[in-house]
Amino acid sequence: METKEPFITICYLDDQFQANLLCLELDKKQIPYYLQSFYDEAYQNIFQLQKGWGKLEAPASCQAEILEILAELPQNVKNDFSLEEQ
């Protein structure tokens, strides 16, 4: 889906796993987006510690749909795989 609409920052992402899941869903729905990681080896990842893993940009007209998809993604994957004592 091509768009001439300018891209805006939709959200900031916590980690690469969340970014990958979100991108898979956006690709399925053919929603245009730009994903920017804040990873920078030269500065020893200081920007990821301050700002999060990265940000997602997309047309403003897609913002509501993207935020809905993001809300449906697992928020804390570590808790999903925690071991319980038996």
C-alpha positions in Angstrom: 0.0 0.0 0.0 1.6 3.3 -1.1 0.8 6.5 0.5 1.9 10.1 -0.1 0.8 11.0 3.4 3.7 12.1 5.7 4.8 9.6 8.4 4.5 10.6 12.1 5.8 8.8 15.2 3.1 6.4 16.3 4.8 4.7 19.3 8.1 3.8 21.0 8.9 0.2 21.4 10.3 -1.6 24.4 12.3 -4.3 22.8 13.1 -6.1 19.5 10.7 -8.9 20.2 7.8 -6.4 20.4 9.0 -4.7 17.3 9.2 -8.0 15.4 5.6 -9.0 16.4 4.2 -5.6 15.5 6.0 -5.6 12.1 4.6 -9.1 11.3 1.1 -7.9 12.0 1.6 -4.6 10.0 2.9 -6.6 7.0 -0.1 -8.9 7.2 -2.5 -6.0 7.0 -0.3 -4.2 4.4 0.0 -1.1 6.6 3.0 1.1 5.6 5.5 1.8 8.3 9.1 2.8 9.1 10.9 1.1 12.1 13.9 2.9 13.6 16.1 1.2 16.2 18.0 3.4 18.6 20.8 0.9 18.7 24.2 2.6 18.3 27.3 0.7 19.0 29.4 3.8 18.9 27.6 5.2 22.0 27.3 1.8 23.7 23.5 1.7 23.3 23.0 4.7 25.6 20.0 5.8 23.5 18.2 2.5 23.9 18.6 2.8 27.7 17.1 6.3 27.6 14.5 6.1 24.9 13.6 2.4 24.5 14.4 0.0 21.8 13.2 2.1 18.9 10.2 3.9 17.4 7.6 3.2 14.7 6.5 5.8 12.2 3.5 5.5 9.9 0.8 7.7 8.2 -1.4 9.4 10.7 -4.5 7.8 9.1 -3.2 4.4 10.3 -2.4 5.4 13.9 -5.6 4.1 15.5 -5.3 0.7 13.8 -1.7 0.4 14.7 -2.3 1.2 18.3 -5.1 -1.3 18.4 -2.7 -4.0 17.0 -0.1 -3.0 19.6 -2.6 -3.3 22.4 -3.3 -6.9 21.4 0.3 -8.0 21.5 1.8 -9.7 24.6 3.0 -6.9 26.9 5.3 -8.9 29.1 6.6 -12.0 27.5 8.7 -13.0 30.4 5.6 -13.6 32.6 4.1 -15.8 29.9 7.0 -18.3 30.2 7.6 -18.2 34.0 7.9 -21.5 35.8 5.6 -22.2 38.6 6.6 -24.4 41.5 4.6 -27.7 41.7 
